[in-house]
Amino acid sequence: MTRSTTADAATAFYRPTPGMRLSRLALRTTQRLWPSLAVRVAFRVFGTPLPPRWLRRAPRWGDGWQQQAWPFEDGGLTLYEPRREDDGSPVVLLVHGWGGQAHQLLALAQAIDRAGLRPVLVDLPAHGASAGSASNLPQFARAVEYVAARLQAQGRVLHAVVGHSLGANAAAYASARAMTAPRLVLLAPPASARDYTRFFAQVFGLWESTRAALQAYIEAREGVLMAHFEPPAVGPRIRAATLVVHDRQDRVNPFAHGEAFEREIWNARLVPTEGLGHRKLLADPCVVEEVVAFLRTA
């Protein structure tokens, strides 16, 4: 991620509110006086989705959708699927990104439903309606694996997983491991989880030593290195037919990140878009049509 793109992404996500400025001051002061405590505080702040839960407006799903809550680790998962009889149609699991929620993928889910597949959307821990106050990429990946495995244990046929942003990164990692869905769709995936620690450190004025300690702390707690989520690590192990959709003007995850996944996954195809940015592509009719056509391919 370039310096300017990092600054853009940081500004878009960590808006300069009074609370954010106070947190920045507290973290910068703590790293000088008590570095180890600063790392633990940074871990908590880094893992807290924004906006805070009490500021989030619950979306309206309508009568056509049913909801169920599953316990998961120290939080929970909330799943949504069409309120109609399950006729055994192949399941498409849809996963949102960091700070997002399942409802952002509703337009795509509705199109998937009309195409004769059964969409199942999930609010990941600490996001949307799901329980929890903090999460991270490794937990995202574990949640994707868990939901996929549990659906299959229920006798469902898992046809595909569709992920946006950090959810795409989690889906790619899960696909490289035990998840056996034959189709994978990555929408605006990030190529490096470490970039998120870099722009977090930039926003909060953390030294590189503090940022590196934060990364090591996350890796030790979660039992996985951040590098293991990057395209060179996951790409060669993905066997699912893969569609990557990425906008050339994405200011959160640069277009080069989508290219990296296409390059490393042996049967991936990249569809570039123009002018949709990071989130508008989720409901863009052309993107929806492209994804549904890919999912329906035998």
Buried (B, 14 or more C-beta within 10 A) or exposed (E): BEEEBBBBBBBEBBEEEEEBEEBBEBBBEBBEEEEEEBBBBBBEBBBBBBEEBEEBEEEEBEEEBEBEEBEBBEBBBBBBBBEEEEEEBBBBBBBBBBBBBBBBBBBBBBBBBEBEBBBBBBBBBBBBBBBBBBBBBBBBBBBBBBBBBBBBEEEBBBBBBBBBBBBBBBBBBBBBBEBEBEBBBBBBBBBBBBBBBBBBBBBBEBBEEBBBBBBEBBBEEBEBBBEBBBBEBBBEBBBBBBBBBBBBEBBBBBBBBBBBBBBBBEEBEBBEBEEBBBBEBBBBEEBBEBBBEBBEEE
